[in-house]
Amino acid sequence: MEGNNKKDRNVVVLGWVAFFGGLSQDMISPILPTFYSQILGLNKSMIGLIEGSITTIVSIFKILSGIISDKLRKRKSIVFLGYLLSAIGRISLFFTRGPASVLSVRLIDGVGKGLKDAPRDALVAESSNKKRTGFSFGLQRALDTLGSFVGPLITAYLLMRFTQSRILSYRNIFIIGGVVAFIAVVLVSLFVVEKSGKEKLQADLKIDLSILKGKFLLFFITMLIFTLGNSSDAFLILRAENVGVSPAIIPIIIAMFNLLYAALSIPSGILSDKIGRVNVIRLGWFIYAITYIGFALANAQWHIWILYMVYGIYYSTTEGIAKSLVTHLVSENIRGTAFGLYNASIGLNRDLSPEMFQHLVIN
């Protein structure tokens, strides 16, 4: 009984780790485009190079961290290192003065972001009752997305408070965002418990090819095809502006989308535990299709508000549920690799933030 309580506590702690990590990231990401262009004076090409490099690094390290955590049989230490590097990268933005320095610290953040995801998901899977993995990953998505909702609101408040200097305002927010990221580091260090095991460590870092077969391979290919065929969510911003939504209103709409996404993630996870994960994902994809048809046909601003709310339902019925499904498709000793491959595949069109996309395309 005590073991189950420890496992449940682990899931909750990892949820709050995701919350503070997401909160920190989404405090900083809304102001990065303007900081790049107006404070550092970078052009579009340099901004594209920086963010493109980060996207590549994140994807590579998502896979590598999963493989390494499987081989070493250590997940907590890699999660700790990932959050630590991200915190250092974010707080170091305060000191950047040009393209070389900002690229360096953003790459540190990117490596950290890539390192933490797969082993953290594997820890959640190992800490979950097999009959409640939907709930566990739903909790993760709920708290992570709640951080994405709160982060921009805090940044907006801080920008209103730090009115004396835009440069000082942004650099102060980087410091605060970095401190928030260190809260996640402390939580991992002090409160996350890793299952002790006596498995023999594996010396090589080759991918266990046994993972690329059966149901997981079918699932992975399906998700990869869906992701490659799925337009970036940032394009929905352009569609909203095309319909007449003011750029100043779009962050509010996205905030409401994130709030609904967070609120429905746990109920969706519980539903998947009861009626099956594949069934809930199918429902989510049906909602996705309806949403995109709606965006194509939308001709009024209120349509955009409704469609973004429906889009939040789609995310709540797919993101955490898919990770829960991965848990059941592979054995424990290769879960890190499985989550690394999965996270890298779905991150292909999502690592460029809506704010960055808006800056590169519109400005």
N, C-alpha and C positions, 0 to 999 in steps of 0.2 A: 504493500500500500504506500509505504514511504517512497519507494522507487517511482511509483506513478506520480506522486505529488512533485517529486523533483523534476520529472519529465514535463509535467504541465507547467511548472514554474519556468523551465527552460524555454518553452514555447512563448510564454508571455514576455520574458526578458528579451528574447530575440525579436519579438514584435516591437518593443520599445526601442531596441537598438535600431531597427529599421526606421522607426518614427524620427528619431533624432538625426539619423543619417540623411533621410529624405528632407527633413526640415532644414538642415544646413544647406544641402544642395539647392533647394528651391528658394532659399533666401538669396543666394548668390546668382543663380542662372538668369533671373529677369533683368539684372543690371549689367551682365557681362557684355552684351552687344554694344551698349552705349559706352561702357568703360573702354572697350577695345578701340572704338572709333573716335570718340570725342575726348577721352582723357589721354590715351596712349597714341592716338593719331594713326591707327593701323588702317590700311585699305582693305577692301573686300577680299582680295586675293590672299593676303596674309591671314585674315580672320578665317577664311576657308581652309587654309593650310593648317592652322592651329587646331581648329575643331575637327577637321578630317583626320588629322594625326591621332587625336584623342579617341575618336570613334574606332579607329583601327586598333589602337593599343588596348582599349577596353575589351573589344571582341577577342583578341588574342589571349589576354590574361584571364578572361572568363573560362576559356577552355583549359588553359594551362593550370589554373588554380584548382580546377576540379580534378584533373589527372594527378597533380601533386598531392592533394588531400587524400585521394584514394591510396596512393603509393605509400605515403608516410603514415597513414592511419591517424593523422592529426588534422583536425578541422578548425578547432578554436584558435590555434596560434596563427593560422593563415587569415581567418576572419579578423583577428586582432590587428595583424599587420596591415590588412587592407584598409580598415577604418583609420588606423594611425596615419598611413600615407595620405589618405584623402584629407584628414584634418590638417596635416602639415601643409599640403598643397593649397588648401583653401585659405588658411591663415597667412600663408606666404604671399598671397596676392597683394597684400598690403604693401609689400616692398618692391613690387614690379615697376619698372620704369621704361621698358621697351619690349620689342618682339621676342628677343632671345630669353629674357627673364620670365616673361609671361608664358612662353611656350614651355619652358622648363618646369615651372610650378604646376601648370595645367597637366603636363604629362605625369607628374608625380600623383596628382589627383586621379588621373585616368588609370594608372597602374593600380592604385588602391581600389578604385571602383570595380575594376575587373577582377581583382583578387578576392574580394569579399563575397561575391554573389553565390557562386556554386557551393563552396563549403558551408556557407550560412544556410542555404536551402537544404543541404544534406544533414546539417545539424537539426533543423526543424523536423525533417523526415524521421530521423533517428529518435527524436524526443516525442514523437506523436504516437498515440494509440492508432493502430492500423484502421480502425473503424471510424476514426475522427480526423483523418489527415485533411479532409476538406475544410473542417473547422479551423485546424491549425494554420493552413496556408491562407485561409480567408482572413484570419486574424492578422497575419503578416501583411497582406495586401491592404487591409483596413487601416492599420497604423501607419504603414509606409505612405499610403495615399493621403491620410490625414495630415502627415507632415508636409506633403506637397500642397495641401490646401492652406495650412497655417503659415508656411514659409513666406510666400509672396505678400501676405497680409502684414506680417511683421516688417518686411522690407519696406512696404509702402508707408507704414507708420514711422519707421526710422528715417526715411527720406524726408518726411514732413518735419521731423524733429531736427535733423541736421541740415538746416536750410542755409547756414552761413557759407558753405562751400561745397560744390558738387564733388570735387576731388576728395575732400576730407570725408564727405558723406559716404562715398563708395568705399573708401579704404576702411572706415570705421565698420561698415557692414561686413566687410571681409573678415575683420578681426572677430566680430560677434558670431558670424557664421562658422568660423573656425573653432571657436570656443564651444559652440553647440555640437560640432562634430566630435570634439573630444569627450563629450558626455557619452556618446556611443562607445568610444574606446574604453572608458571607465566601466561601463556596464558589461562589456564583453570580458574585460579583465577580471572583474570581481564577482560577477553573478552568473555567467554562463558556465555550465558544467558539461564537460565532455565525457562520454562513456569511456571507461578504461577498457582497453582490450589488449590481448596478448598475441594478436596476429603478427605474423612475421612481416617485417617491412620489405618492400620490393625495391630493388636498387635502380631499375630502369624507369624511364618516364614515358615509355611507349603507351599509346592508347590500347586498351584491352579491346581487341577487335570483336570479342564475343558480344560486345554491346551493340554492334551494328548488324543485328539480325532480329528476326521475330517481330513481336508487337511494338517494341520500342523503335525499331528502324522504320516501321510503317508510320508510327506516330510522328517521328522526327521528320520524315520526308513530307508528310502532310502539313506539319506546321511550317516547314521551310518554304514549301510552295505557297502556302497561304500568306506568309510574311512577305515573300518576294512579290506577290501579286497585289499586296495591300499597299495603298498609297500612304505616305507619311501623314500622320495626324495633323502636321503643320499645314498641309494643303487645305484642311477644313477652315483654317483661319482666313486664307485667301477667299474661300467661298463665302464665308460670313461677311467679309468686307465687301465682296461683290454684291451681296444682297442689300448692303447698306448699313451694316452694323459698324458703329464707330470703333476705331482702334482702341480708344480709351475704355470701351465697354467689354471688349473681348477678354481681358484678364478676369473680369468679374464672372463672365459666362464660364470660363475654364475653371475658376475656383468653385463654382456651383457644381460643375461636372465632377470635379475631384471629390467634393463633399458627398455627392450621391454615390459615387463609386466606392468611397470608403464605407459609407453607411450600409451598403448592400453586400459587401464582400463576405462578411461573416454569415448572414442568412443564406447567401448563395453556396458557401462552403458547406453549411449544414445540410442544405438541400441535396448537394452532390453526395454526401455521405448516406443519404436516405434513398435516392432514386438512381444513383449511379453517376459517375463523373462524365462519362461520354455523353450521356443524355443532356446534362446541363451545358456542356460545351456545344453540342448541336444547337441547343436553344440560343446560346450566345451568338453563334454564327448566323442563325436566322435573324436575330435582332440586328446584327451588323449589316446584313444585306438590306434590311428594311431601312436602316438609318442612312446608308449611302444613297439609296433610291430617293429618300426624303431630301437629302442635301442637293441632289441633282434637280429636284422639282421645286425646291424652296424659292419663294418670291417675296417673302415678308420677314421682317426682323424677328417677330415672335416665333416663326418657324424654326429659326436657328436656336433659340432658347430651348424649345421642346426637343429638338433633335439632339442637342448636346446632353440633355437629361437622359434620353433614351440610350445614347452612346455610353453613358456611365453604367447603365444596366448591362450592356454588352461586355464592358471590361470586367465588371464584377462576376460575370458568369463564365469567364474564360481564363483570366490571368492566374489567379490562385488555384483554380480548379485544375488547370493543365499541370501545374507543378505537383499537385496532389496525385495526379494520374501517373506522372513520372515515377513517383515513389513506389507505386504498385507494379510498374512494368519492368523494373530492374532490381537486381540483388543489391544488398547493402554495400558490398565491397566495391561497386562501381557507380554508386549514386553520384559521387562528386563529378565524375566524367560525364554522366548523363545530364546532370543539371548544367554543367559547363557548356555542353553542346546545345542544349535547349536555350539557355540564356543568351548565348551568342547568336543563335538563329533568330530569335524574336527581337534582338537588339539591332538588327541590321538597318531598320528604317526608323528607329526611335531615339537613337543617341544624339541626334541633332535636335536641340530643344526648339519648341515653337517660337521662343523669343529670338533665337539665333536665326532661324529660318526666315522669320519676318524681317529681320535686319538685312540679311543677305539678298533676299529676293526683292523686297520693296524699296529699300534704301539704295 
